[in-house]
Amino acid sequence: MTTINIHDAKTHFSRLIEKVRAGKELTISRAGKPIAKLIPIKGRKPARKAGVLKGKIKIAPDFNAPLPKKLLRDFEGRK
């Protein structure tokens, strides 16, 4: 882990952020004492790609058809 003083961190913040994005961890110090740590955010979700499941999911032709009366009554809690 790299240690950098606070003045250099302010001066080169954009460059430091790029290093962190690349996976490096940085410690920021004041007067030689660590005060903060810059670390990459873990678990970033990859960008979603539209159409990745095309042709793999099938929807029944009667998907929007009314439910049978008995099933509808069961859902509504009526007898």
N, C-alpha and C positions, 0 to 999 in steps of 0.2 A: 504494500500500500504506500502511495506517495504522500508526503506531507508538504504543504505549501503554506506560506504565511498569508495572512488576511489581505495585506496590501496587494500582493501578486494575484491573489484570488479575485479581487475586485478588478484589477487591471486586465486580467486574461480570462474573465469568466466564460465567455463564449467558447474559447478553446478548451477550457476545463470541462464544460458540459459535453463537448464532442468526445472527449476521452471517456467520460462517464457513460455516455451512450454506447461506446464501444466495449463496455464491460469493466472498465477500470474503477477502483475505489480510491477516493482522495480524502485526506484529512486536512482540515484547515486549522492553522494554529495562530495564536496571538502570543507574542513574547515567548515562543517555544513551547507553549502549552496547548494541547489539542482542545478545540472548542466546538468543532462540527465535523461531520463526515458527509461527503457526497457519495452516494451509491446509486447504481442503476436500479430502476424499478423492475422487480421480478414479475414473472407471470403475465406479461403483456399478451393480450390476445392477438393472434394474427388477423390481418385484415380479412373481412368476409368477402367471399367471391360469389357473385350471383350465378345461379344456374348449376351449381356443383352437384345437386341431386336430381337434375333433369333426367326423366326417364326411370328413376328409381322409386318414385312415390306414385301410387295410383289412388285416385279418388273415385269412390263408387258413383255410378250414374244417379243414384237416388240420395246422394249426400244431403241435399237440401229438402228432401221430402219430409212431410209431417211425420212425427213419431206415431207408432201404433197407440191407440187409445189406452190400452192397459199399461204400457210402459210410461206414457205421459202421466197417468194417474199415480203410478208408483213414484215418479220423480216429484210430483206435487204433494205426495203424502196422503192422497185421497184413496178411499176404498171403493 
